[in-house]
Amino acid sequence: MEGLSPEFWPLVAVGFAAQLIDGALGMAYGVSASAFLASMGHPPAFVSATVHAAEVFTTGASGASHAWFKNLDRQIFLKLVLPGMAGGALGAWLLTTIDGEMLKPFVWAYLLCTGVLLLRRAWSRSEPGLARAPSHALGGIAGFLDAVGGGGWGTMTTPTLIARGVPPRYAIGTTNAAEFFVTLTISITFLFTFDWQRWDLVIALLGGGVIAAPFGAWVAKHVPPRAAITAVGLVVVGLSVHGLVRWAMG
């Protein structure tokens, strides 16, 4: 197709893979897409801005669906969403004020830790480290790291809420509903602080995600959750280690 960026079709594939993972696990869209985008050599601010712009649409649809089916805990939602928005705005602003090359190793390290967290979640039943933290602290930390790393909100908040005893239905629904507002805040912050006009790449991620949606449901039904989470964790860890090695070698 003439006029399309050479990155368009690879990003359709990235969007497909990320949504396939998210559809199967209910999390990790941002982490997966960010790891792939960063591996292409894009700076942290560009990666986070692109992923969050695409996520505004996906999280909006997801949050509305959970609200319709009454999968929300309003008290937890309010404690998560406001600090999450504040943390997300701060993280997005930080990405646009610090040299991207200087931030790359820290972003790769964060994605590496997130990949390890996914592996730990797959094979350990112990309580997450933030399980006893107040909800407002959890929201602020998750929002900040989500913006800086390009994803990770669901990976941090959902298992933490479940570890506290919140029923999975409400933990997943509340996390998804709050994520829309956090993602929207991050995207608006980038809109006013970052010279970014690559809507074609957002469309590519969204297009791949739309195609993958029904396949994600199939994967969720047929692939054991532990196997799926392990696979995602290994991919994210592998990409992160590769990124750190490539950065260290200059």
N, C-alpha and C positions, 0 to 999 in steps of 0.2 A: 504494500500500500504506500503510495507516494505521500510525502509530507509528514509521515510518522517518524518519531525519534527511533534510532536503532535500539534504544532501551525499552521501547513500548512492549514488544512481544515477550521479551524476557520477564518484564514486570507483570504481564498477564499471567505467566506461569508462576511467578512468585505469589501473586494474589490468590491464584488457584490453590497452591500448596498451603498458604497460610490459612485460608478459609477452610480447607479440608481438615487441617489440624484443629482449628477452633470449633468447627462443627462437631468433631469427634469428642473434644475434651471440654468445650465450653470456656476455653481460655487459650492464651498463647498466640493469638493472631498478631498482636503488636510485636511481641518478642521474635516470632518467626520471620515476619516481614522485615523487621529492622535488621536482624542478623544477615538476611540475604542482601538487603540494600547496602548495608555497610560493607559487605564482602565485595561489592562492586566498586568500592572506592569512594562512595559519596561521604561528604562531611556530616558530623552528627546532627547539626541543625537541620540540614536538608532531609536527612533520613527521618527524623522525628516529625518534621512538618508534613512530609508526604504521607507517612503512615497515619498520623492523627487526622489529617484531612479526609482520608478514606474511611477511617474509623468513625467519624461523625455520623455517617450514614448507617453503617452497620450496627453501631451501638445504639443509635436512635431507634432503629427497628426492633432490636433485641429488648431494649428497656421498655418500649411501649407494649411489646408482647407480654413481658413479665408483669407489667402493671395491669394489663387486661385480665390475666389469669390470677391476679392477687397473690403474686409470689414475693411480695415486698414486706419488709419489716420497717415501718415508717421511722421508728425511733433510731434504729441503726442507720438507716438511710441518711437522716439529717446529720448524724454524727460523722458520717463518712464524707458526704458530698461537699460540705463547705470547706473543711480543711483540705480535702482532695483538690478542689478548685484552686485554693490559695497555693498549695504546694506545686500543682501543675503549672500555674502561671509563673511562679518563681523559677522553676526548672527550665521552662521555655525561654524566659528572659535571660537566664544564665547562659544557655547555649548560644544565644545571639550576641553576647557581649564578650565571650572568651574565644580565642583562636581555636578553630575547629581541629587543627592538627594536634594541638596540645591536649584537647579533650579526648581524642580517639582512643588512647590506651585505657582511660578511665571508663569509657563507654564499653569497650570490649571486655574489660574486667567485670563490669556490671552484668553484661550479658552472660559471661562465663559463670558468674555466681548464680544467675537466674537459671541457667541450664543445670547446674549442680542441684539447685533447689528442686527443680522438676524431678531429677533422678532420685533425690532423697524422698520426695513425696511419693514416688512410685514404689519405693522399697522399704519405707520406714513408717511406722505408726506412731512415732513419738510426736510430741506437741511442737508446732512451729515456734520459733523464737519470739514472735510478736503476739502470740496467742493471748498473753495476759496484759498486753498494752492497751490503754484506753482507745476507744474507737476513733476519737478525733486525732490521736497521735498516729494510729494506723493509716487513716485517710491522708494525713499530711505527708507522711513518709512515702506512701505508695504513689501519691500524685506527683511528688517531686521526682522520684526515681523513674516513674513512667514517662515523664517529659524528657528527662535527661537521657534515658536509655532507649526511648522510642517504643516502649511497651513494658508490661509487667504488672499492671494494675490488678488484673484478675488472678495472676499467678500468686501475688502476695495476699490479697484480701480474701479470696474465696476459701482457701484451705485454713487460713487463720480463723475465720468466722466459724467454720465447721469444727475446728479444734476447740472452740469455746462452747460448743454444744448447740450452736444454731443449726436447725434442720437444713440439709443441703438445698432443699427447694427455696428457702428464704435466703440462704447464703448466696446462692448463684443469682437469684432474681434481684436481690438488693445490690449486689456488686455490679451487675450489668446495668441497672437503672442509674446508679451513681456514676458509672463510667461514662455515660453519655455527656453529662454535665462537665465532668473533668476533661474529657476529650475536646468538647466544644470550647472550653476556656483555654486550653492549650493551643488549639487551632487559631482562635482569635488573637491570642498573644503573639503567635508567629506572624499573623497577618499584618500586625502593626509594628513589628520589630525586625522582621526578616524580609529581605528582598527576594521573594520566592514566587515564581509564576509558572511552575510546571504542573498545570492542571491535567496535562495529557498523561502524566505518570499516575496521578490519582485515579483517573478514568481507567487506566490499565489495571491497577490494583483492584478497583471495584469490579471491573469486567470479569477478571479471573475469579473473584470471590463469588459473583453471581452464578457463574458456571459450576463452581465447586459445591455450592450449597446442598443440592440433593445428594451428591456423593458423600459429603460429610455426614449426613444423616445415616447413610448406609454403613459407613465406617463405624459410627457410634454404636450401631446395632450388632455388627459382626466382629469387631476387633476388641479384645479385652482392654479395659482402660489402662491397666498397668503396662501392657505392651506398647500402647499408643504413647503414653507419657514418657516411657523409657526412650522410644524412638525419637521423640521431639527433643528430649533432654540431650541425647547423644548428638543430634544434628546441631543444636545451638552451641553445645560445648565445643564440638569440632570446628565450627565456623569461628568461634571466639578465639580458640587457641591459634588457629591459622591467622586471624587478624592480628593478634598480639605478636606472633612470630614475624609476620610481614612488617609490622611497625618497628619492631626491634632491629630488624635487619636493614631498615631505612628504605 
